[in-house]
Amino acid sequence: MNFNEEMDRELSDLNLGGKVVDIPPEDKGTSKDWAILERKIALRVHENEIMMTQSELNAARSALC
């Protein structure tokens, strides 16, 4: 059983009313599309790491006061 078949079975068992549909080849992402998405994700993760580090520094400074 592949993922789609398992998902279809689970949706049926849970009576959620959903169904698995095939994506036409022209709508599927290309390698270039996936590479662009990976770069965007990596950038967002990096931005979040910077924000988290800044928050930790701010918290440490406020605890000293």
CHARMM internal coordinates of N, CA and C (Angstrom, degrees):
IC EDIT
DIST 1 N 1 CA 1.4544
DIST 1 CA 1 C 1.5335
ANGL 1 N 1 CA 1 C 107.98
DIST 1 C 2 N 1.3375
ANGL 1 CA 1 C 2 N 116.39
DIHE 1 N 1 CA 1 C 2 N 130.11
DIST 2 N 2 CA 1.4592
ANGL 1 C 2 N 2 CA 119.61
DIHE 1 CA 1 C 2 N 2 CA 177.56
DIST 2 CA 2 C 1.5319
ANGL 2 N 2 CA 2 C 110.00
DIHE 1 C 2 N 2 CA 2 C -91.31
DIST 2 C 3 N 1.3193
ANGL 2 CA 2 C 3 N 115.73
DIHE 2 N 2 CA 2 C 3 N 177.47
DIST 3 N 3 CA 1.4609
ANGL 2 C 3 N 3 CA 121.11
DIHE 2 CA 2 C 3 N 3 CA -176.21
DIST 3 CA 3 C 1.5203
ANGL 3 N 3 CA 3 C 111.69
DIHE 2 C 3 N 3 CA 3 C -59.42
DIST 3 C 4 N 1.3343
ANGL 3 CA 3 C 4 N 117.04
DIHE 3 N 3 CA 3 C 4 N -45.29
DIST 4 N 4 CA 1.4642
ANGL 3 C 4 N 4 CA 120.35
DIHE 3 CA 3 C 4 N 4 CA -178.09
DIST 4 CA 4 C 1.5182
ANGL 4 N 4 CA 4 C 111.99
DIHE 3 C 4 N 4 CA 4 C -62.35
DIST 4 C 5 N 1.3259
ANGL 4 CA 4 C 5 N 116.79
DIHE 4 N 4 CA 4 C 5 N -42.07
DIST 5 N 5 CA 1.4664
ANGL 4 C 5 N 5 CA 119.92
DIHE 4 CA 4 C 5 N 5 CA 178.64
DIST 5 CA 5 C 1.5273
ANGL 5 N 5 CA 5 C 110.88
DIHE 4 C 5 N 5 CA 5 C -64.62
DIST 5 C 6 N 1.3335
ANGL 5 CA 5 C 6 N 116.18
DIHE 5 N 5 CA 5 C 6 N -41.19
DIST 6 N 6 CA 1.4598
ANGL 5 C 6 N 6 CA 120.20
DIHE 5 CA 5 C 6 N 6 CA 178.96
DIST 6 CA 6 C 1.5294
ANGL 6 N 6 CA 6 C 110.88
DIHE 5 C 6 N 6 CA 6 C -65.25
DIST 6 C 7 N 1.3221
ANGL 6 CA 6 C 7 N 116.73
DIHE 6 N 6 CA 6 C 7 N -42.33
DIST 7 N 7 CA 1.4610
ANGL 6 C 7 N 7 CA 120.64
DIHE 6 CA 6 C 7 N 7 CA 178.89
DIST 7 CA 7 C 1.5186
ANGL 7 N 7 CA 7 C 110.92
DIHE 6 C 7 N 7 CA 7 C -63.64
DIST 7 C 8 N 1.3196
ANGL 7 CA 7 C 8 N 117.00
DIHE 7 N 7 CA 7 C 8 N -41.56
DIST 8 N 8 CA 1.4561
ANGL 7 C 8 N 8 CA 121.69
DIHE 7 CA 7 C 8 N 8 CA 178.24
DIST 8 CA 8 C 1.5289
ANGL 8 N 8 CA 8 C 110.31
DIHE 7 C 8 N 8 CA 8 C -61.10
DIST 8 C 9 N 1.3293
ANGL 8 CA 8 C 9 N 116.55
DIHE 8 N 8 CA 8 C 9 N -43.56
DIST 9 N 9 CA 1.4646
ANGL 8 C 9 N 9 CA 120.88
DIHE 8 CA 8 C 9 N 9 CA 178.71
DIST 9 CA 9 C 1.5295
ANGL 9 N 9 CA 9 C 111.03
DIHE 8 C 9 N 9 CA 9 C -62.97
DIST 9 C 10 N 1.3393
ANGL 9 CA 9 C 10 N 116.48
DIHE 9 N 9 CA 9 C 10 N -44.46
DIST 10 N 10 CA 1.4664
ANGL 9 C 10 N 10 CA 120.41
DIHE 9 CA 9 C 10 N 10 CA -179.26
DIST 10 CA 10 C 1.5285
ANGL 10 N 10 CA 10 C 111.16
DIHE 9 C 10 N 10 CA 10 C -63.77
DIST 10 C 11 N 1.3228
ANGL 10 CA 10 C 11 N 117.32
DIHE 10 N 10 CA 10 C 11 N -41.70
DIST 11 N 11 CA 1.4675
ANGL 10 C 11 N 11 CA 120.43
DIHE 10 CA 10 C 11 N 11 CA 178.19
DIST 11 CA 11 C 1.5222
ANGL 11 N 11 CA 11 C 110.72
DIHE 10 C 11 N 11 CA 11 C -61.54
DIST 11 C 12 N 1.3163
ANGL 11 CA 11 C 12 N 116.24
DIHE 11 N 11 CA 11 C 12 N -40.78
DIST 12 N 12 CA 1.4685
ANGL 11 C 12 N 12 CA 120.56
DIHE 11 CA 11 C 12 N 12 CA 178.78
DIST 12 CA 12 C 1.5273
ANGL 12 N 12 CA 12 C 111.04
DIHE 11 C 12 N 12 CA 12 C -66.24
DIST 12 C 13 N 1.3505
ANGL 12 CA 12 C 13 N 115.80
DIHE 12 N 12 CA 12 C 13 N -44.72
DIST 13 N 13 CA 1.4627
ANGL 12 C 13 N 13 CA 120.17
DIHE 12 CA 12 C 13 N 13 CA -179.10
DIST 13 CA 13 C 1.5278
ANGL 13 N 13 CA 13 C 112.22
DIHE 12 C 13 N 13 CA 13 C -62.49
DIST 13 C 14 N 1.3263
ANGL 13 CA 13 C 14 N 116.90
DIHE 13 N 13 CA 13 C 14 N -33.45
DIST 14 N 14 CA 1.4653
ANGL 13 C 14 N 14 CA 121.26
DIHE 13 CA 13 C 14 N 14 CA -177.90
DIST 14 CA 14 C 1.5289
ANGL 14 N 14 CA 14 C 112.95
DIHE 13 C 14 N 14 CA 14 C -90.24
DIST 14 C 15 N 1.3259
ANGL 14 CA 14 C 15 N 116.74
DIHE 14 N 14 CA 14 C 15 N -1.59
DIST 15 N 15 CA 1.4709
ANGL 14 C 15 N 15 CA 121.89
DIHE 14 CA 14 C 15 N 15 CA -179.35
DIST 15 CA 15 C 1.5255
ANGL 15 N 15 CA 15 C 112.49
DIHE 14 C 15 N 15 CA 15 C 53.37
DIST 15 C 16 N 1.3274
ANGL 15 CA 15 C 16 N 115.76
DIHE 15 N 15 CA 15 C 16 N 44.18
DIST 16 N 16 CA 1.4646
ANGL 15 C 16 N 16 CA 120.24
DIHE 15 CA 15 C 16 N 16 CA -179.77
DIST 16 CA 16 C 1.5224
ANGL 16 N 16 CA 16 C 112.44
DIHE 15 C 16 N 16 CA 16 C -88.56
DIST 16 C 17 N 1.3052
ANGL 16 CA 16 C 17 N 117.61
DIHE 16 N 16 CA 16 C 17 N -9.84
DIST 17 N 17 CA 1.4602
ANGL 16 C 17 N 17 CA 120.48
DIHE 16 CA 16 C 17 N 17 CA 176.08
DIST 17 CA 17 C 1.5083
ANGL 17 N 17 CA 17 C 114.68
DIHE 16 C 17 N 17 CA 17 C 78.49
DIST 17 C 18 N 1.3043
ANGL 17 CA 17 C 18 N 117.91
DIHE 17 N 17 CA 17 C 18 N 5.22
DIST 18 N 18 CA 1.4609
ANGL 17 C 18 N 18 CA 119.80
DIHE 17 CA 17 C 18 N 18 CA 179.12
DIST 18 CA 18 C 1.5120
ANGL 18 N 18 CA 18 C 111.52
DIHE 17 C 18 N 18 CA 18 C -88.15
DIST 18 C 19 N 1.3315
ANGL 18 CA 18 C 19 N 115.04
DIHE 18 N 18 CA 18 C 19 N 168.82
DIST 19 N 19 CA 1.4532
ANGL 18 C 19 N 19 CA 119.14
DIHE 18 CA 18 C 19 N 19 CA 175.21
DIST 19 CA 19 C 1.5211
ANGL 19 N 19 CA 19 C 108.40
DIHE 18 C 19 N 19 CA 19 C -149.81
DIST 19 C 20 N 1.3019
ANGL 19 CA 19 C 20 N 115.40
DIHE 19 N 19 CA 19 C 20 N 153.73
DIST 20 N 20 CA 1.4572
ANGL 19 C 20 N 20 CA 122.05
DIHE 19 CA 19 C 20 N 20 CA 178.83
DIST 20 CA 20 C 1.5261
ANGL 20 N 20 CA 20 C 107.95
DIHE 19 C 20 N 20 CA 20 C -87.61
DIST 20 C 21 N 1.3186
ANGL 20 CA 20 C 21 N 116.15
DIHE 20 N 20 CA 20 C 21 N 131.06
DIST 21 N 21 CA 1.4617
ANGL 20 C 21 N 21 CA 120.66
DIHE 20 CA 20 C 21 N 21 CA 178.18
DIST 21 CA 21 C 1.5297
ANGL 21 N 21 CA 21 C 108.68
DIHE 20 C 21 N 21 CA 21 C -121.74
DIST 21 C 22 N 1.3154
ANGL 21 CA 21 C 22 N 115.99
DIHE 21 N 21 CA 21 C 22 N 147.74
DIST 22 N 22 CA 1.4577
ANGL 21 C 22 N 22 CA 120.90
DIHE 21 CA 21 C 22 N 22 CA 177.50
DIST 22 CA 22 C 1.5219
ANGL 22 N 22 CA 22 C 109.85
DIHE 21 C 22 N 22 CA 22 C -80.09
DIST 22 C 23 N 1.3205
ANGL 22 CA 22 C 23 N 115.70
DIHE 22 N 22 CA 22 C 23 N 142.38
DIST 23 N 23 CA 1.4636
ANGL 22 C 23 N 23 CA 121.36
DIHE 22 CA 22 C 23 N 23 CA 177.07
DIST 23 CA 23 C 1.5202
ANGL 23 N 23 CA 23 C 107.69
DIHE 22 C 23 N 23 CA 23 C -91.14
DIST 23 C 24 N 1.3215
ANGL 23 CA 23 C 24 N 117.25
DIHE 23 N 23 CA 23 C 24 N 127.48
DIST 24 N 24 CA 1.4716
ANGL 23 C 24 N 24 CA 119.44
DIHE 23 CA 23 C 24 N 24 CA 178.40
DIST 24 CA 24 C 1.5372
ANGL 24 N 24 CA 24 C 110.12
DIHE 23 C 24 N 24 CA 24 C -62.07
DIST 24 C 25 N 1.3118
ANGL 24 CA 24 C 25 N 117.31
DIHE 24 N 24 CA 24 C 25 N 146.04
DIST 25 N 25 CA 1.4743
ANGL 24 C 25 N 25 CA 120.72
DIHE 24 CA 24 C 25 N 25 CA -178.34
DIST 25 CA 25 C 1.5279
ANGL 25 N 25 CA 25 C 113.55
DIHE 24 C 25 N 25 CA 25 C -53.77
DIST 25 C 26 N 1.3253
ANGL 25 CA 25 C 26 N 117.70
DIHE 25 N 25 CA 25 C 26 N -35.45
DIST 26 N 26 CA 1.4728
ANGL 25 C 26 N 26 CA 119.63
DIHE 25 CA 25 C 26 N 26 CA -178.90
DIST 26 CA 26 C 1.5302
ANGL 26 N 26 CA 26 C 112.71
DIHE 25 C 26 N 26 CA 26 C -69.63
DIST 26 C 27 N 1.3405
ANGL 26 CA 26 C 27 N 117.21
DIHE 26 N 26 CA 26 C 27 N -17.81
DIST 27 N 27 CA 1.4623
ANGL 26 C 27 N 27 CA 120.76
DIHE 26 CA 26 C 27 N 27 CA 179.16
DIST 27 CA 27 C 1.5296
ANGL 27 N 27 CA 27 C 113.05
DIHE 26 C 27 N 27 CA 27 C -97.17
DIST 27 C 28 N 1.3161
ANGL 27 CA 27 C 28 N 117.06
DIHE 27 N 27 CA 27 C 28 N -6.49
DIST 28 N 28 CA 1.4630
ANGL 27 C 28 N 28 CA 120.48
DIHE 27 CA 27 C 28 N 28 CA -179.54
DIST 28 CA 28 C 1.5145
ANGL 28 N 28 CA 28 C 110.05
DIHE 27 C 28 N 28 CA 28 C -77.38
DIST 28 C 29 N 1.3245
ANGL 28 CA 28 C 29 N 115.85
DIHE 28 N 28 CA 28 C 29 N 147.43
DIST 29 N 29 CA 1.4526
ANGL 28 C 29 N 29 CA 120.95
DIHE 28 CA 28 C 29 N 29 CA -179.97
DIST 29 CA 29 C 1.5171
ANGL 29 N 29 CA 29 C 112.28
DIHE 28 C 29 N 29 CA 29 C -70.15
DIST 29 C 30 N 1.3305
ANGL 29 CA 29 C 30 N 115.37
DIHE 29 N 29 CA 29 C 30 N 148.20
DIST 30 N 30 CA 1.4597
ANGL 29 C 30 N 30 CA 121.22
DIHE 29 CA 29 C 30 N 30 CA 176.51
DIST 30 CA 30 C 1.5305
ANGL 30 N 30 CA 30 C 108.80
DIHE 29 C 30 N 30 CA 30 C -92.66
DIST 30 C 31 N 1.3062
ANGL 30 CA 30 C 31 N 115.77
DIHE 30 N 30 CA 30 C 31 N 172.57
DIST 31 N 31 CA 1.4732
ANGL 30 C 31 N 31 CA 119.93
DIHE 30 CA 30 C 31 N 31 CA 176.65
DIST 31 CA 31 C 1.5225
ANGL 31 N 31 CA 31 C 110.36
DIHE 30 C 31 N 31 CA 31 C -59.04
DIST 31 C 32 N 1.3309
ANGL 31 CA 31 C 32 N 116.26
DIHE 31 N 31 CA 31 C 32 N -37.80
DIST 32 N 32 CA 1.4731
ANGL 31 C 32 N 32 CA 120.37
DIHE 31 CA 31 C 32 N 32 CA 179.22
DIST 32 CA 32 C 1.5324
ANGL 32 N 32 CA 32 C 110.20
DIHE 31 C 32 N 32 CA 32 C -65.31
DIST 32 C 33 N 1.3416
ANGL 32 CA 32 C 33 N 117.09
DIHE 32 N 32 CA 32 C 33 N -40.99
DIST 33 N 33 CA 1.4676
ANGL 32 C 33 N 33 CA 120.99
DIHE 32 CA 32 C 33 N 33 CA 177.85
DIST 33 CA 33 C 1.5265
ANGL 33 N 33 CA 33 C 110.62
DIHE 32 C 33 N 33 CA 33 C -59.93
DIST 33 C 34 N 1.3370
ANGL 33 CA 33 C 34 N 116.09
DIHE 33 N 33 CA 33 C 34 N -44.59
DIST 34 N 34 CA 1.4669
ANGL 33 C 34 N 34 CA 120.01
DIHE 33 CA 33 C 34 N 34 CA -179.36
DIST 34 CA 34 C 1.5257
ANGL 34 N 34 CA 34 C 111.25
DIHE 33 C 34 N 34 CA 34 C -66.30
DIST 34 C 35 N 1.3373
ANGL 34 CA 34 C 35 N 117.10
DIHE 34 N 34 CA 34 C 35 N -36.65
DIST 35 N 35 CA 1.4658
ANGL 34 C 35 N 35 CA 120.86
DIHE 34 CA 34 C 35 N 35 CA 178.46
DIST 35 CA 35 C 1.5249
ANGL 35 N 35 CA 35 C 110.50
DIHE 34 C 35 N 35 CA 35 C -64.88
DIST 35 C 36 N 1.3214
ANGL 35 CA 35 C 36 N 117.18
DIHE 35 N 35 CA 35 C 36 N -42.18
DIST 36 N 36 CA 1.4694
ANGL 35 C 36 N 36 CA 121.19
DIHE 35 CA 35 C 36 N 36 CA 177.90
DIST 36 CA 36 C 1.5242
ANGL 36 N 36 CA 36 C 110.04
DIHE 35 C 36 N 36 CA 36 C -62.84
DIST 36 C 37 N 1.3306
ANGL 36 CA 36 C 37 N 116.90
DIHE 36 N 36 CA 36 C 37 N -44.05
DIST 37 N 37 CA 1.4616
ANGL 36 C 37 N 37 CA 121.00
DIHE 36 CA 36 C 37 N 37 CA 178.47
DIST 37 CA 37 C 1.5272
ANGL 37 N 37 CA 37 C 110.71
DIHE 36 C 37 N 37 CA 37 C -61.52
DIST 37 C 38 N 1.3245
ANGL 37 CA 37 C 38 N 117.93
DIHE 37 N 37 CA 37 C 38 N -43.34
DIST 38 N 38 CA 1.4630
ANGL 37 C 38 N 38 CA 121.51
DIHE 37 CA 37 C 38 N 38 CA 179.04
DIST 38 CA 38 C 1.5272
ANGL 38 N 38 CA 38 C 110.99
DIHE 37 C 38 N 38 CA 38 C -60.58
DIST 38 C 39 N 1.3371
ANGL 38 CA 38 C 39 N 117.29
DIHE 38 N 38 CA 38 C 39 N -42.14
DIST 39 N 39 CA 1.4644
ANGL 38 C 39 N 39 CA 120.54
DIHE 38 CA 38 C 39 N 39 CA 178.34
DIST 39 CA 39 C 1.5221
ANGL 39 N 39 CA 39 C 111.32
DIHE 38 C 39 N 39 CA 39 C -63.42
DIST 39 C 40 N 1.3322
ANGL 39 CA 39 C 40 N 116.67
DIHE 39 N 39 CA 39 C 40 N -41.76
DIST 40 N 40 CA 1.4636
ANGL 39 C 40 N 40 CA 120.08
DIHE 39 CA 39 C 40 N 40 CA 179.46
DIST 40 CA 40 C 1.5259
ANGL 40 N 40 CA 40 C 110.80
DIHE 39 C 40 N 40 CA 40 C -64.52
DIST 40 C 41 N 1.3156
ANGL 40 CA 40 C 41 N 116.57
DIHE 40 N 40 CA 40 C 41 N -40.90
DIST 41 N 41 CA 1.4709
ANGL 40 C 41 N 41 CA 120.63
DIHE 40 CA 40 C 41 N 41 CA 178.60
DIST 41 CA 41 C 1.5218
ANGL 41 N 41 CA 41 C 110.21
DIHE 40 C 41 N 41 CA 41 C -64.41
DIST 41 C 42 N 1.3341
ANGL 41 CA 41 C 42 N 117.14
DIHE 41 N 41 CA 41 C 42 N -45.14
DIST 42 N 42 CA 1.4611
ANGL 41 C 42 N 42 CA 121.09
DIHE 41 CA 41 C 42 N 42 CA -179.86
DIST 42 CA 42 C 1.5279
ANGL 42 N 42 CA 42 C 110.74
DIHE 41 C 42 N 42 CA 42 C -60.81
DIST 42 C 43 N 1.3211
ANGL 42 CA 42 C 43 N 117.14
DIHE 42 N 42 CA 42 C 43 N -41.20
DIST 43 N 43 CA 1.4649
ANGL 42 C 43 N 43 CA 120.90
DIHE 42 CA 42 C 43 N 43 CA 178.32
DIST 43 CA 43 C 1.5243
ANGL 43 N 43 CA 43 C 110.99
DIHE 42 C 43 N 43 CA 43 C -63.86
DIST 43 C 44 N 1.3289
ANGL 43 CA 43 C 44 N 117.28
DIHE 43 N 43 CA 43 C 44 N -44.29
DIST 44 N 44 CA 1.4650
ANGL 43 C 44 N 44 CA 121.04
DIHE 43 CA 43 C 44 N 44 CA 179.65
DIST 44 CA 44 C 1.5329
ANGL 44 N 44 CA 44 C 111.25
DIHE 43 C 44 N 44 CA 44 C -63.68
DIST 44 C 45 N 1.3399
ANGL 44 CA 44 C 45 N 116.72
DIHE 44 N 44 CA 44 C 45 N -40.46
DIST 45 N 45 CA 1.4627
ANGL 44 C 45 N 45 CA 120.75
DIHE 44 CA 44 C 45 N 45 CA 177.94
DIST 45 CA 45 C 1.5270
ANGL 45 N 45 CA 45 C 109.84
DIHE 44 C 45 N 45 CA 45 C -62.74
DIST 45 C 46 N 1.3271
ANGL 45 CA 45 C 46 N 116.44
DIHE 45 N 45 CA 45 C 46 N -43.72
DIST 46 N 46 CA 1.4633
ANGL 45 C 46 N 46 CA 120.66
DIHE 45 CA 45 C 46 N 46 CA 179.11
DIST 46 CA 46 C 1.5305
ANGL 46 N 46 CA 46 C 110.98
DIHE 45 C 46 N 46 CA 46 C -61.57
DIST 46 C 47 N 1.3229
ANGL 46 CA 46 C 47 N 117.19
DIHE 46 N 46 CA 46 C 47 N -44.06
DIST 47 N 47 CA 1.4662
ANGL 46 C 47 N 47 CA 120.97
DIHE 46 CA 46 C 47 N 47 CA 178.02
DIST 47 CA 47 C 1.5255
ANGL 47 N 47 CA 47 C 110.77
DIHE 46 C 47 N 47 CA 47 C -60.85
DIST 47 C 48 N 1.3261
ANGL 47 CA 47 C 48 N 117.14
DIHE 47 N 47 CA 47 C 48 N -40.53
DIST 48 N 48 CA 1.4628
ANGL 47 C 48 N 48 CA 120.78
DIHE 47 CA 47 C 48 N 48 CA 179.15
DIST 48 CA 48 C 1.5221
ANGL 48 N 48 CA 48 C 111.46
DIHE 47 C 48 N 48 CA 48 C -67.36
DIST 48 C 49 N 1.3325
ANGL 48 CA 48 C 49 N 117.80
DIHE 48 N 48 CA 48 C 49 N -36.53
DIST 49 N 49 CA 1.4637
ANGL 48 C 49 N 49 CA 120.91
DIHE 48 CA 48 C 49 N 49 CA 177.24
DIST 49 CA 49 C 1.5226
ANGL 49 N 49 CA 49 C 111.04
DIHE 48 C 49 N 49 CA 49 C -65.16
DIST 49 C 50 N 1.3307
ANGL 49 CA 49 C 50 N 116.57
DIHE 49 N 49 CA 49 C 50 N -40.09
DIST 50 N 50 CA 1.4663
ANGL 49 C 50 N 50 CA 120.63
DIHE 49 CA 49 C 50 N 50 CA 177.16
DIST 50 CA 50 C 1.5238
ANGL 50 N 50 CA 50 C 109.63
DIHE 49 C 50 N 50 CA 50 C -62.51
DIST 50 C 51 N 1.3270
ANGL 50 CA 50 C 51 N 116.81
DIHE 50 N 50 CA 50 C 51 N -45.53
DIST 51 N 51 CA 1.4642
ANGL 50 C 51 N 51 CA 120.83
DIHE 50 CA 50 C 51 N 51 CA -179.48
DIST 51 CA 51 C 1.5300
ANGL 51 N 51 CA 51 C 110.92
DIHE 50 C 51 N 51 CA 51 C -63.54
DIST 51 C 52 N 1.3248
ANGL 51 CA 51 C 52 N 117.07
DIHE 51 N 51 CA 51 C 52 N -40.22
DIST 52 N 52 CA 1.4534
ANGL 51 C 52 N 52 CA 120.47
DIHE 51 CA 51 C 52 N 52 CA 179.89
DIST 52 CA 52 C 1.5348
ANGL 52 N 52 CA 52 C 110.45
DIHE 51 C 52 N 52 CA 52 C -65.19
DIST 52 C 53 N 1.3310
ANGL 52 CA 52 C 53 N 117.24
DIHE 52 N 52 CA 52 C 53 N -42.59
DIST 53 N 53 CA 1.4547
ANGL 52 C 53 N 53 CA 120.96
DIHE 52 CA 52 C 53 N 53 CA 178.35
DIST 53 CA 53 C 1.5255
ANGL 53 N 53 CA 53 C 110.76
DIHE 52 C 53 N 53 CA 53 C -62.07
DIST 53 C 54 N 1.3251
ANGL 53 CA 53 C 54 N 116.63
DIHE 53 N 53 CA 53 C 54 N -43.25
DIST 54 N 54 CA 1.4669
ANGL 53 C 54 N 54 CA 120.41
DIHE 53 CA 53 C 54 N 54 CA 178.45
DIST 54 CA 54 C 1.5262
ANGL 54 N 54 CA 54 C 110.92
DIHE 53 C 54 N 54 CA 54 C -63.00
DIST 54 C 55 N 1.3272
ANGL 54 CA 54 C 55 N 116.91
DIHE 54 N 54 CA 54 C 55 N -39.81
DIST 55 N 55 CA 1.4631
ANGL 54 C 55 N 55 CA 120.94
DIHE 54 CA 54 C 55 N 55 CA 178.21
DIST 55 CA 55 C 1.5265
ANGL 55 N 55 CA 55 C 111.03
DIHE 54 C 55 N 55 CA 55 C -63.90
DIST 55 C 56 N 1.3287
ANGL 55 CA 55 C 56 N 116.46
DIHE 55 N 55 CA 55 C 56 N -40.67
DIST 56 N 56 CA 1.4631
ANGL 55 C 56 N 56 CA 120.49
DIHE 55 CA 55 C 56 N 56 CA 178.25
DIST 56 CA 56 C 1.5174
ANGL 56 N 56 CA 56 C 110.82
DIHE 55 C 56 N 56 CA 56 C -64.18
DIST 56 C 57 N 1.3422
ANGL 56 CA 56 C 57 N 117.40
DIHE 56 N 56 CA 56 C 57 N -41.17
DIST 57 N 57 CA 1.4656
ANGL 56 C 57 N 57 CA 120.68
DIHE 56 CA 56 C 57 N 57 CA 177.40
DIST 57 CA 57 C 1.5151
ANGL 57 N 57 CA 57 C 111.45
DIHE 56 C 57 N 57 CA 57 C -64.07
DIST 57 C 58 N 1.3418
ANGL 57 CA 57 C 58 N 116.25
DIHE 57 N 57 CA 57 C 58 N -42.88
DIST 58 N 58 CA 1.4563
ANGL 57 C 58 N 58 CA 120.34
DIHE 57 CA 57 C 58 N 58 CA 178.52
DIST 58 CA 58 C 1.5235
ANGL 58 N 58 CA 58 C 111.22
DIHE 57 C 58 N 58 CA 58 C -63.41
DIST 58 C 59 N 1.3069
ANGL 58 CA 58 C 59 N 117.37
DIHE 58 N 58 CA 58 C 59 N -40.97
DIST 59 N 59 CA 1.4626
ANGL 58 C 59 N 59 CA 121.15
DIHE 58 CA 58 C 59 N 59 CA 179.05
DIST 59 CA 59 C 1.5266
ANGL 59 N 59 CA 59 C 111.04
DIHE 58 C 59 N 59 CA 59 C -65.53
DIST 59 C 60 N 1.3214
ANGL 59 CA 59 C 60 N 116.41
DIHE 59 N 59 CA 59 C 60 N -40.71
DIST 60 N 60 CA 1.4721
ANGL 59 C 60 N 60 CA 120.21
DIHE 59 CA 59 C 60 N 60 CA 178.89
DIST 60 CA 60 C 1.5205
ANGL 60 N 60 CA 60 C 110.41
DIHE 59 C 60 N 60 CA 60 C -64.72
DIST 60 C 61 N 1.3150
ANGL 60 CA 60 C 61 N 117.28
DIHE 60 N 60 CA 60 C 61 N -40.91
DIST 61 N 61 CA 1.4734
ANGL 60 C 61 N 61 CA 120.69
DIHE 60 CA 60 C 61 N 61 CA 179.92
DIST 61 CA 61 C 1.5352
ANGL 61 N 61 CA 61 C 110.59
DIHE 60 C 61 N 61 CA 61 C -66.85
DIST 61 C 62 N 1.3206
ANGL 61 CA 61 C 62 N 116.88
DIHE 61 N 61 CA 61 C 62 N -40.98
DIST 62 N 62 CA 1.4633
ANGL 61 C 62 N 62 CA 119.08
DIHE 61 CA 61 C 62 N 62 CA -177.47
DIST 62 CA 62 C 1.5351
ANGL 62 N 62 CA 62 C 110.94
DIHE 61 C 62 N 62 CA 62 C -70.90
DIST 62 C 63 N 1.3180
ANGL 62 CA 62 C 63 N 117.65
DIHE 62 N 62 CA 62 C 63 N -26.28
DIST 63 N 63 CA 1.4705
ANGL 62 C 63 N 63 CA 120.87
DIHE 62 CA 62 C 63 N 63 CA 178.69
DIST 63 CA 63 C 1.5132
ANGL 63 N 63 CA 63 C 110.79
DIHE 62 C 63 N 63 CA 63 C -72.54
DIST 63 C 64 N 1.3221
ANGL 63 CA 63 C 64 N 118.44
DIHE 63 N 63 CA 63 C 64 N -24.11
DIST 64 N 64 CA 1.4623
ANGL 63 C 64 N 64 CA 122.44
DIHE 63 CA 63 C 64 N 64 CA -178.62
DIST 64 CA 64 C 1.5213
ANGL 64 N 64 CA 64 C 112.11
DIHE 63 C 64 N 64 CA 64 C -79.01
DIST 64 C 65 N 1.3077
ANGL 64 CA 64 C 65 N 117.76
DIHE 64 N 64 CA 64 C 65 N -18.81
DIST 65 N 65 CA 1.4705
ANGL 64 C 65 N 65 CA 121.12
DIHE 64 CA 64 C 65 N 65 CA -175.64
DIST 65 CA 65 C 1.5060
ANGL 65 N 65 CA 65 C 111.82
DIHE 64 C 65 N 65 CA 65 C -78.78
END
COOR INIT
IC SEED 1 N 1 CA 1 C
IC BUILD
